Each structure stands twice: as structure tokens, then as C-alpha cells.
Amino acid sequence: MRPDRFEYGRLLLHDLWLERRKRILDRDGNRCRSCGNEKGLVVHHRQYHVDSVTGRMVAPWEYDDRHLITLCHQCHGAGHSQHKIPTFKK
């Protein structure tokens, strides 16, 4: 199950995600963990989670830190073009 892009994009504007995003950026030294770039950073979800009871996507801020990584736009796009992000029921 892939997240609905509009709904997921809306969740990425939520205060809880913005706080979580800042924490991950700080953890990763405000650099892309792949190439070291300091510009155009995003926090990437290494996998998606679906609630096994409701079938709904888990909110972006509800992931363990180990499932989140800072990437620049270029590395993020390259990763998405080369790999399918796995989805797990939780």
C-alpha cells in the first residue's frame, strides 16, 4: 500500500512532523547521510508502516528514529528511482 501523496504531503506540514524533522536533521549534523551535502535536505522514511488493524498509514512522526535518515533532494530522488520503499504492517 502506497501512501496517498496529497494526504501524506499534508501530514508533512504538521507541527509534530516539523519538530521530528528538525530533531533528525540535528542528529544527522544537517548533512545528507549519503553525500554530505548541506542544502536541499529532506528526512526520508526508510520504510512505510501500515496499522494492521485500521489499514491506515502510520503518521510520519510516529516512526522510530532508525527508520528516518537525512538526504539531500538529489540522493533522495536517486534512492526512490532505484529502490521501492518497503511497507510493513504494524
ZIUR-V13588 format. One record per residue. OMEGA is omega in whole degrees, -180 to 180 (NA if undefined). BURIAL is # if it has 16 or more other C-alpha atoms within 10 Angstrom, else .. Layout:
BEGIN
OMEGA,BURIAL  OMEGA,BURIAL
END
This chain:
BEGIN
177,.  179,.  173,.  -173,.  -178,.  -178,.  -179,.  177,.  178,.  179,.  -180,#  175,.  -178,.  -180,.  -180,.  177,.  -178,#  176,.  -180,.  179,#  180,#  180,.  -180,.  176,#  178,#  180,.  -176,.  176,#  -179,.  178,#  173,#  -180,#  180,#  -174,.  179,.  180,.  179,#  -176,.  176,.  -174,.  173,#  173,#  -174,#  172,#  -179,#  178,.  175,.  178,#  177,#  177,#  -175,.  180,.  -175,.  -177,.  -179,.  176,.  175,#  -179,#  -175,#  -177,#  -177,#  -179,.  172,#  179,.  -177,.  179,.  -178,.  -178,#  177,#  176,#  172,#  -179,#  -178,#  180,.  178,#  179,#  179,.  179,.  180,.  -180,.  -178,.  -173,.  172,.  179,.  -179,.  177,.  -179,.  173,.  180,.  NA,.
END
